Amino acid sequence: MATQALVTGASAGIGRAFAVALAARGHDLVLVARREASLTEVASTLEAEHGASSEVLVADLETDDGVARVAARLADPHRPVDLLVNNAGFGTSGTFWELDVDREEAEIQVNVVALVRLTHAALGAMVGRNRGGVINLSSVAGYQPTPWGATYGATKAFVSSFTHALREELRGTDVRMMVLAPGYTRSEFHQRAHMDVAQLPELLWASAEKVAEAGLRAYDRDRAVCVPGPLNAAAAAFAGSLPAGVTRRVAGLITRRTH
């Protein structure tokens, strides 16, 4: 019987790339997103190309009901999920006090609150079986204060800290916990965040497929963190070695150009 992986935000971008990569590895999928038509198309593709069985679970993670529906699926003892990929999330761009504060709060709901609740549901089941794992999507934006993306960077800093702490709590079990922190990735993300990224050099970019592949390789090796790409890894190390006053200025020089 194939193992099951649940991927949030599976209709596009990195989430879809994870679903394809996992199906190619022989996993069956639980696909989570808001757009049923897109999920159904992904499920059909995975079955046709990889023979994978996919369960379509339509849920809006901005809502308590949507989060509860996915959490219940993760906790179901009769249909165990062996890997949770907490990929769903979005960003906003602009001067914080000029942005819609309700949208900023929704960003925290999806990027932080939903991730916490789904991780809690998954680990409750996985630790009981002493099997499974979670990959939480952070970002290189979480390694330093992020002017003109203040809420997004802060949510991703939370994800990284939260995931590292849980990894230590899981020491002595066979349950894995990893944070994946990509940089600029080709997807719908920047368009949704109203970021003008056309002028950024090509060398900064990675495909969603490369990010998912790097994440799964690192997960196979039981790595605590994966920052795909040498430039991103260097940037994360650089940010961690300097005072916040320096890193926020450097980040500001970059993000000022994209909003």
Disulfide bonds with the S-S distance in Angstrom:
none
